[in-house]
């Protein structure tokens, strides 16, 4: 006889808010001490191995390590905070602890207000209106960040590692906002960097035997040509028209970029390689999947002035003309990459294409799509940096690599959207706008929303000052009596002009943290029932 399925259990108010609140407070209690330049750390046991515990001072990483709380009602609240932190990290690269403490205050004070018969829908509406005004204030007061020294100082406020900050600041100064910056694990104690001129793609020579400089495992072409196609070359005879046309047109060096090529076709090209007449190297179309392959061919065609041969269009090489070849002042092909310097495509068309990709990047909300578009823009603009992050142990290198990657992501937003006074000071300055909204509001729930939000955006400042060991009330009073933009240097305790002191935050990071925290907390306040299915 089959047993009936156990029924799901239902949890109602006030137990929903009480349980979720405990979970929120537990996870934020672990993350709050990481705020500021003098953070405390969390020590987390490893699950999958017996190495020494992790010592963490990053909110996003700590939240990931908290997989589940024992009490399921508490776990619901904890997972809401985890989601806020993960979203903030993905979107902005930083600001996770800021988002966490703002979320906690809005949620806790929202519950307190609702317990006195407040209307959750009115409260939520005005919390979100207030958050929008805070975001607008941050945009209005953001300053551009220029120069490698200022970039390095900004990077240091994000990663609290002077060595990493200096090299990231230099990299952004060199390759620009959209330039390609790769972060890799180094093999030494020192952190090093490498700059590459021109554009390059992660796809190398199909056969190492085609590389003429075996010592460096690469081939260089001066005034080289390129043939672009996603056709599968299975028969050597498919390439006869290509070789004939190249010889007829006086092409002496040719990079062939195709989807796939058979060993027989490679052997044919290798047998016909002649330094006096024609040298060919074959690389696969960059990217994973049809969409990325097509995008790479489009970018390369516009950059070099070539015309791609597309399989789905029924193209073959039999109809090849001189105009189908792309050209570049210099090309290099290695085992895993190939690069182009001085592509001979139409410069105006290239600028239009890059601007179109930038617009798509700015409007896209999908992080994977944004990363793909950013890589395309970076490749087409030319100039790239590879940062080799060093350390004394493998574990330290792994941790520093993750820190550097997050910092690079946050720096892009800072370079694009500017910076605001750091240390929570910019958010403190937004309280005046919320006070004005509260004074104009007539509904008690609307007034409560602006009051709660004004207190919430002061929480990052309060946490930073507390973590540095200073009296919050004293420092808050001093800042309130100072000019806008003045705050507390947590390293010295001095009241100072934060921007002049180089203590700044990325405006985009602060906006993302506020938006994510407030909208998520407002939504969480409307949760009335938890449905618990049997484990």
C-alpha positions as CSV (number, residue, x, y, z in Angstrom):
1,X,0.0,0.0,0.0
2,X,1.4,3.4,-1.1
3,X,1.9,6.0,1.6
4,X,0.2,9.4,1.0
5,X,2.6,12.3,0.3
6,X,3.2,14.3,3.4
7,X,1.6,17.7,3.2
8,X,3.5,20.9,3.0
9,X,3.5,23.0,6.1
10,X,2.4,26.6,6.1
11,X,3.9,29.4,8.2
12,X,1.9,32.5,8.8
13,X,2.5,35.9,10.4
14,X,3.9,36.9,12.8
15,X,6.2,33.9,12.6
16,X,7.1,34.6,8.9
17,X,8.6,38.0,9.7
18,X,10.1,36.9,13.0
19,X,11.9,33.9,11.4
20,X,13.1,35.8,8.3
21,X,14.3,38.6,10.5
22,X,16.5,36.3,12.6
23,X,18.0,34.9,9.4
24,X,18.6,38.4,7.9
25,X,20.3,39.5,11.2
26,X,22.5,36.4,11.4
27,X,23.9,36.7,7.9
28,X,24.3,40.5,7.9
29,X,25.9,40.2,11.4
30,X,28.7,38.2,9.7
31,X,29.1,40.6,6.8
32,X,28.8,44.0,8.5
33,X,32.3,43.8,10.1
34,X,33.9,43.6,6.6
35,X,32.9,47.2,5.7
36,X,35.6,49.8,5.4
37,X,39.4,50.0,5.0
38,X,39.9,48.4,8.5
39,X,37.7,45.4,8.1
40,X,37.4,42.5,10.6
41,X,37.4,39.0,9.0
42,X,35.4,35.8,9.1
43,X,37.0,32.4,9.3
44,X,35.2,29.7,7.4
45,X,35.9,26.0,7.5
46,X,36.4,24.3,4.1
47,X,33.8,21.7,3.1
48,X,35.5,19.8,0.3
49,X,39.1,19.5,1.6
50,X,41.1,19.6,4.8
51,X,43.2,22.7,4.0
52,X,43.3,25.5,6.6
53,X,40.1,27.5,7.0
54,X,39.5,30.5,4.7
55,X,40.1,34.0,6.2
56,X,37.6,36.2,4.4
57,X,36.8,39.9,4.4
58,X,34.5,40.1,1.4
59,X,30.8,40.0,1.8
60,X,30.0,38.3,-1.4
61,X,32.4,35.4,-0.7
62,X,31.2,35.0,2.9
63,X,27.6,34.9,1.8
64,X,28.4,32.2,-0.7
65,X,30.0,30.1,2.0
66,X,26.8,30.2,4.1
67,X,24.9,27.5,2.3
68,X,22.0,27.0,4.6
69,X,20.7,27.9,8.1
70,X,19.3,25.1,10.2
71,X,16.0,26.8,11.0
72,X,14.1,27.0,7.7
73,X,12.2,30.2,8.5
74,X,15.6,31.9,9.3
75,X,17.0,30.4,6.1
76,X,14.4,32.1,4.0
77,X,15.6,35.5,5.3
78,X,19.2,34.6,5.0
79,X,18.8,33.5,1.4
80,X,17.1,36.8,0.6
81,X,20.2,38.6,1.8
82,X,22.4,36.2,-0.2
83,X,20.4,37.0,-3.3
84,X,20.9,40.7,-2.8
85,X,24.6,40.3,-2.3
86,X,25.0,38.0,-5.3
87,X,23.1,40.4,-7.5
88,X,25.1,43.4,-6.3
89,X,28.4,41.6,-6.8
90,X,27.5,40.5,-10.4
91,X,26.2,43.9,-11.4
92,X,28.8,46.2,-9.8
93,X,31.7,44.0,-8.6
94,X,31.6,45.6,-5.1
95,X,29.1,47.2,-2.6
96,X,27.9,43.9,-1.2
97,X,28.3,44.8,2.5
98,X,26.8,48.2,1.8
99,X,23.7,46.5,0.2
100,X,23.5,44.1,3.1
101,X,23.4,46.6,5.9
102,X,20.9,48.8,4.0
103,X,18.7,45.8,3.4
104,X,18.8,44.8,7.1
105,X,17.7,48.2,8.3
106,X,14.9,48.7,5.8
107,X,13.6,45.2,6.6
108,X,13.8,45.4,10.3
109,X,12.3,48.9,10.6
110,X,9.7,48.0,8.0
111,X,8.6,45.1,10.1
112,X,8.4,47.4,13.2
113,X,6.2,49.9,11.3
114,X,4.0,47.2,9.9
115,X,3.4,45.8,13.3
116,X,1.5,49.0,14.1
117,X,-0.9,48.3,11.2
118,X,1.1,50.1,8.5
119,X,0.1,49.5,4.8
120,X,2.8,47.4,3.2
121,X,1.9,48.5,-0.3
122,X,2.1,52.2,0.5
123,X,5.4,51.6,2.4
124,X,6.9,49.6,-0.5
125,X,5.9,52.2,-3.1
126,X,7.5,55.1,-1.2
127,X,10.6,53.1,-0.3
128,X,11.2,52.5,-4.0
129,X,10.5,56.2,-4.8
130,X,13.0,57.2,-2.2
131,X,15.6,54.8,-3.5
132,X,15.2,56.3,-7.0
133,X,15.8,59.8,-5.6
134,X,18.9,58.6,-3.8
135,X,20.2,57.1,-7.1
136,X,19.5,60.4,-8.9
137,X,21.4,62.4,-6.2
138,X,24.4,60.1,-6.6
139,X,24.4,60.6,-10.4
140,X,24.1,64.4,-10.0
141,X,27.1,64.5,-7.7
142,X,29.4,62.1,-9.3
143,X,32.8,63.3,-10.5
144,X,35.0,61.9,-13.3
145,X,38.1,60.0,-12.3
146,X,41.2,60.7,-14.4
147,X,44.9,59.8,-14.2
148,X,46.6,56.7,-13.1
149,X,47.2,58.0,-9.6
150,X,43.5,58.7,-9.0
151,X,42.6,55.4,-10.6
152,X,44.9,53.6,-8.3
153,X,43.5,55.4,-5.2
154,X,40.0,54.4,-6.3
155,X,41.1,50.8,-6.8
156,X,42.6,50.8,-3.3
157,X,39.3,51.8,-1.8
158,X,37.7,48.8,-3.6
159,X,40.3,46.1,-2.8
160,X,42.3,47.5,0.1
161,X,45.5,46.1,-1.5
162,X,48.0,48.7,-2.5
163,X,49.9,46.4,-4.8
164,X,46.9,45.3,-6.8
165,X,45.4,48.8,-6.8
166,X,48.5,50.3,-8.3
167,X,48.7,47.9,-11.2
168,X,44.9,48.0,-11.9
169,X,45.0,51.8,-11.9
170,X,47.9,51.8,-14.4
171,X,46.1,49.2,-16.6
172,X,42.9,51.4,-16.8
173,X,45.0,54.4,-17.6
174,X,46.7,52.5,-20.4
175,X,43.9,50.6,-22.1
176,X,40.9,52.7,-21.1
177,X,37.4,52.1,-19.9
178,X,36.5,49.4,-22.5
179,X,40.0,48.0,-22.9
180,X,40.6,44.3,-22.3
181,X,42.0,43.5,-18.9
182,X,42.6,39.9,-18.0
183,X,43.5,38.8,-14.5
184,X,45.5,35.6,-14.1
185,X,47.3,33.7,-11.4
186,X,51.0,34.5,-11.3
187,X,53.9,32.2,-10.5
188,X,55.9,34.6,-8.4
189,X,55.5,36.7,-5.3
190,X,55.4,39.9,-7.4
191,X,52.4,41.1,-9.3
192,X,53.3,41.8,-12.9
193,X,51.6,43.1,-16.0
194,X,51.9,42.6,-19.7
195,X,50.5,45.0,-22.4
196,X,49.7,43.9,-25.9
197,X,49.4,46.3,-28.8
198,X,46.5,46.0,-31.2
199,X,43.5,43.6,-31.0
200,X,43.7,39.9,-30.3
201,X,41.4,36.9,-30.1
202,X,41.5,33.7,-28.1
203,X,42.0,31.3,-31.0
204,X,45.5,30.2,-32.1
205,X,47.1,28.3,-35.0
206,X,45.4,25.0,-35.8
207,X,48.8,23.4,-36.4
208,X,52.0,24.3,-34.6
209,X,53.9,23.2,-37.7
210,X,52.6,26.4,-39.4
211,X,54.4,28.7,-37.0
212,X,57.6,29.9,-38.6
213,X,59.2,31.2,-35.4
214,X,59.4,28.0,-33.4
215,X,61.4,29.6,-30.6
216,X,58.6,32.0,-29.8
217,X,55.9,29.7,-31.1
218,X,54.4,32.3,-33.3
219,X,54.3,33.7,-36.9
220,X,54.3,37.4,-37.7
221,X,53.0,38.9,-41.0
222,X,53.8,42.4,-42.2
223,X,51.1,43.8,-44.5
224,X,49.3,40.5,-44.3
225,X,45.9,39.4,-45.6
226,X,43.1,37.5,-43.9
227,X,40.3,35.2,-45.2
228,X,37.2,34.8,-43.0
229,X,34.7,32.0,-43.1
230,X,32.6,29.6,-41.0
231,X,32.7,27.0,-43.7
232,X,34.0,23.5,-42.8
233,X,36.9,22.8,-45.0
234,X,36.9,19.0,-45.5
235,X,38.4,18.7,-49.0
236,X,41.7,20.3,-50.0
237,X,40.1,21.1,-53.3
238,X,37.9,23.7,-51.6
239,X,41.0,25.8,-51.0
240,X,42.3,25.7,-54.6
241,X,40.5,28.9,-55.6
242,X,41.8,30.6,-52.5
243,X,45.5,29.8,-53.1
244,X,45.2,30.6,-56.8
245,X,43.6,34.0,-56.1
246,X,46.2,34.9,-53.5
247,X,49.0,34.1,-55.8
248,X,47.4,36.0,-58.6
249,X,46.9,39.0,-56.4
250,X,50.5,39.0,-55.1
251,X,49.5,38.1,-51.5
252,X,52.5,36.7,-49.8
253,X,51.1,36.1,-46.3
254,X,47.6,34.9,-45.5
255,X,45.8,34.1,-42.3
256,X,42.8,31.8,-43.0
257,X,40.1,31.8,-40.2
258,X,37.6,28.9,-40.7
259,X,35.2,26.9,-38.5
260,X,36.9,23.6,-39.1
261,X,39.6,22.2,-41.4
262,X,40.6,18.6,-42.2
263,X,44.1,17.2,-41.9
264,X,44.2,16.8,-45.7
265,X,43.4,20.5,-46.3
266,X,46.1,21.5,-43.7
267,X,48.6,19.2,-45.4
268,X,47.8,20.8,-48.8
269,X,48.4,24.3,-47.4
270,X,51.6,23.2,-45.6
271,X,52.9,21.6,-48.8
272,X,52.3,24.8,-50.7
273,X,53.9,27.1,-48.2
274,X,56.7,29.0,-49.8
275,X,58.3,32.0,-48.1
276,X,59.1,33.5,-51.5
277,X,55.5,33.3,-52.7
278,X,52.8,32.5,-50.2
279,X,52.9,31.6,-46.5
280,X,49.6,30.6,-44.9
281,X,48.5,29.9,-41.3
282,X,45.1,28.6,-40.3
283,X,43.2,29.6,-37.1
284,X,39.7,28.6,-36.0
285,X,36.9,31.1,-35.7
286,X,37.0,32.6,-32.2
287,X,34.2,32.0,-29.8
288,X,32.0,29.2,-28.5
289,X,28.8,28.4,-30.4
290,X,27.3,29.8,-33.6
291,X,26.4,33.2,-32.1
292,X,29.9,34.0,-30.8
293,X,31.4,32.7,-34.0
294,X,29.2,35.0,-36.1
295,X,30.0,37.9,-33.9
296,X,33.8,37.3,-34.2
297,X,33.5,37.1,-38.0
298,X,31.5,40.3,-38.1
299,X,34.1,42.2,-36.0
300,X,37.1,40.9,-37.9
301,X,35.4,41.7,-41.3
302,X,34.7,45.3,-40.3
303,X,38.2,45.7,-38.7
304,X,40.1,44.4,-41.8
305,X,37.7,45.2,-44.6
306,X,37.2,41.6,-45.6
307,X,34.0,39.7,-46.5
308,X,33.1,36.6,-44.6
309,X,32.1,33.4,-46.5
310,X,29.1,32.1,-44.6
311,X,28.0,28.5,-44.9
312,X,24.2,29.1,-44.3
313,X,24.2,31.6,-47.2
314,X,25.5,28.9,-49.5
315,X,28.9,30.6,-50.0
316,X,31.9,28.8,-51.5
317,X,35.4,29.9,-52.2
318,X,34.8,29.3,-56.0
319,X,33.6,32.9,-56.3
320,X,36.4,34.5,-54.3
321,X,37.5,38.0,-55.5
322,X,40.4,40.3,-54.4
323,X,37.9,42.4,-52.4
324,X,37.0,39.4,-50.2
325,X,40.4,39.4,-48.5
326,X,40.9,41.6,-45.4
327,X,44.2,43.3,-44.8
328,X,46.2,44.6,-41.8
329,X,49.5,46.4,-41.3
330,X,50.7,43.6,-39.0
331,X,49.3,40.3,-37.8
332,X,50.6,37.7,-35.4
333,X,49.5,34.1,-34.8
334,X,50.5,32.0,-31.8
335,X,49.4,28.7,-30.4
336,X,46.4,30.0,-28.5
337,X,45.8,33.5,-29.9
338,X,46.0,35.7,-33.0
339,X,46.3,39.4,-33.2
340,X,45.8,42.3,-35.6
341,X,47.5,45.7,-35.6
342,X,46.4,48.4,-38.1
343,X,43.4,46.7,-39.7
344,X,42.6,48.2,-43.1
345,X,38.8,48.3,-42.8
346,X,36.8,51.5,-43.2
347,X,37.5,53.6,-40.0
348,X,34.1,55.3,-40.0
349,X,32.3,52.0,-40.2
350,X,34.5,50.6,-37.5
351,X,33.6,53.6,-35.2
352,X,29.9,53.2,-35.9
353,X,30.2,49.4,-35.1
354,X,32.0,50.0,-31.9
355,X,29.5,52.7,-30.8
356,X,26.7,50.3,-31.5
357,X,28.3,47.6,-29.4
358,X,28.8,50.1,-26.6
359,X,25.1,51.1,-26.7
360,X,24.1,47.4,-26.5
361,X,26.5,47.0,-23.5
362,X,25.0,49.9,-21.6
363,X,21.4,48.8,-22.2
364,X,21.9,45.1,-21.5
365,X,21.0,43.8,-18.0
366,X,22.2,40.3,-18.7
367,X,25.7,40.0,-17.1
368,X,26.9,37.3,-19.5
369,X,25.8,39.3,-22.5
370,X,27.4,42.4,-21.1
371,X,30.7,40.5,-20.6
372,X,30.6,39.3,-24.2
373,X,29.9,42.8,-25.6
374,X,32.6,44.3,-23.4
375,X,35.1,41.7,-24.8
376,X,34.2,42.6,-28.3
377,X,34.5,46.3,-27.8
378,X,37.9,45.8,-26.0
379,X,39.2,43.7,-28.9
380,X,38.2,46.2,-31.5
381,X,39.5,49.3,-29.7
382,X,43.0,47.7,-29.4
383,X,45.4,47.5,-26.5
384,X,45.0,45.0,-23.8
385,X,46.5,44.2,-20.4
386,X,47.1,40.9,-18.6
387,X,47.7,41.1,-14.9
388,X,49.6,38.3,-13.3
389,X,48.7,38.3,-9.6
390,X,51.4,37.1,-7.3
391,X,51.5,35.8,-3.7
392,X,53.4,33.7,-1.3
393,X,51.1,30.7,-1.3
394,X,48.7,29.1,-3.8
395,X,45.8,29.9,-1.5
396,X,46.9,33.6,-1.2
397,X,47.2,33.9,-5.0
398,X,43.7,32.4,-5.5
399,X,42.3,34.9,-3.1
400,X,44.1,37.9,-4.6
401,X,43.1,36.9,-8.1
402,X,39.4,37.0,-7.0
403,X,39.9,40.3,-5.4
404,X,41.6,41.7,-8.5
405,X,38.8,40.4,-10.8
406,X,36.1,42.1,-8.6
407,X,38.1,45.3,-8.5
408,X,38.4,45.4,-12.3
409,X,34.6,44.9,-12.6
410,X,33.9,47.7,-10.2
411,X,36.5,50.0,-11.7
412,X,34.7,49.8,-15.1
413,X,31.6,51.3,-13.6
414,X,33.6,54.0,-11.8
415,X,35.5,55.0,-15.0
416,X,32.2,55.1,-16.9
417,X,29.9,56.7,-14.3
418,X,32.3,58.6,-12.0
419,X,33.0,58.6,-8.3
420,X,31.4,60.1,-5.2
421,X,32.9,60.8,-1.7
422,X,33.6,57.5,0.0
423,X,33.3,56.0,3.4
424,X,29.5,56.2,3.3
425,X,29.6,60.0,3.0
426,X,27.8,60.3,-0.3
427,X,24.9,58.3,1.0
428,X,24.7,60.6,4.1
429,X,24.4,63.6,1.8
430,X,21.3,62.0,0.2
431,X,19.3,62.3,3.5
432,X,18.4,65.9,2.8
433,X,16.5,64.9,-0.3
434,X,14.6,62.2,1.7
435,X,13.8,64.7,4.4
436,X,12.2,67.0,1.8
437,X,10.2,64.1,0.5
438,X,9.1,63.2,4.0
439,X,8.0,66.8,4.8
440,X,5.9,66.9,1.6
441,X,4.3,63.5,2.2
442,X,0.9,63.4,3.9
443,X,0.3,59.7,4.2
444,X,1.9,58.3,7.5
445,X,3.2,55.2,5.7
446,X,4.9,57.4,3.0
447,X,6.5,59.5,5.8
448,X,7.6,56.3,7.5
449,X,9.2,55.0,4.3
450,X,11.3,58.1,3.8
451,X,12.3,58.1,7.5
452,X,13.3,54.5,7.4
453,X,15.3,54.9,4.1
454,X,17.1,58.0,5.5
455,X,18.2,55.9,8.5
456,X,19.1,52.9,6.3
457,X,21.5,54.8,4.0
458,X,23.4,56.0,7.1
459,X,24.2,52.4,8.0
460,X,27.3,52.0,5.8
461,X,28.8,55.1,7.4
462,X,28.0,53.8,10.9
463,X,29.4,50.4,10.2
464,X,32.7,51.7,8.7
465,X,33.2,54.0,11.7
466,X,32.4,51.3,14.2
467,X,34.7,48.8,12.5
468,X,37.5,51.4,12.7
469,X,36.9,51.6,16.5
470,X,35.5,55.2,16.7
471,X,32.4,56.5,18.5
472,X,29.6,56.7,15.9
473,X,27.6,59.5,17.6
474,X,30.6,61.7,17.9
475,X,31.7,61.2,14.3
476,X,28.2,61.6,12.9
477,X,27.7,64.9,14.7
478,X,31.0,66.2,13.4
479,X,30.2,65.2,9.8
480,X,26.7,66.7,10.1
481,X,28.3,70.0,11.0
482,X,30.7,69.9,8.1
483,X,30.3,70.8,4.4
484,X,28.8,68.2,2.0
485,X,31.5,65.8,0.9
486,X,33.3,65.8,4.2
487,X,33.5,62.5,6.1
488,X,35.6,60.3,8.3
489,X,38.9,58.9,7.2
490,X,38.5,55.6,8.9
491,X,42.3,55.0,9.0
492,X,43.0,58.1,11.1
493,X,39.7,59.2,12.5
494,X,40.1,62.7,11.0
495,X,37.1,64.6,9.5
496,X,38.3,65.5,6.0
497,X,37.3,66.4,2.4
498,X,36.9,62.8,1.2
499,X,37.4,63.4,-2.5
500,X,40.5,65.6,-1.9
501,X,41.9,62.8,0.4
502,X,41.4,60.3,-2.4
503,X,38.7,58.4,-0.4
504,X,36.0,57.8,-3.0
505,X,33.4,55.2,-4.0
506,X,32.3,54.3,-7.5
507,X,28.9,56.0,-8.0
508,X,27.6,53.0,-10.0
509,X,28.5,50.6,-7.1
510,X,26.6,52.8,-4.6
511,X,23.6,53.1,-6.9
512,X,23.4,49.4,-7.5
513,X,23.8,48.6,-3.8
514,X,20.9,51.0,-2.8
515,X,18.6,49.9,-5.6
516,X,19.1,46.2,-5.0
517,X,18.9,46.5,-1.2
518,X,15.8,48.7,-1.0
519,X,13.7,47.0,-3.7
520,X,14.5,43.6,-2.3
521,X,13.7,44.6,1.2
522,X,10.5,46.3,0.2
523,X,9.4,43.1,-1.6
524,X,10.4,40.9,1.3
525,X,8.2,43.0,3.6
526,X,5.2,41.9,1.5
527,X,5.8,38.2,2.1
528,X,2.9,36.9,4.3
529,X,3.1,33.1,4.1
530,X,6.0,30.6,3.8
531,X,5.2,27.2,2.2
532,X,7.4,24.5,3.6
533,X,7.7,21.3,1.6
534,X,9.0,18.2,3.4
535,X,12.7,17.7,3.1
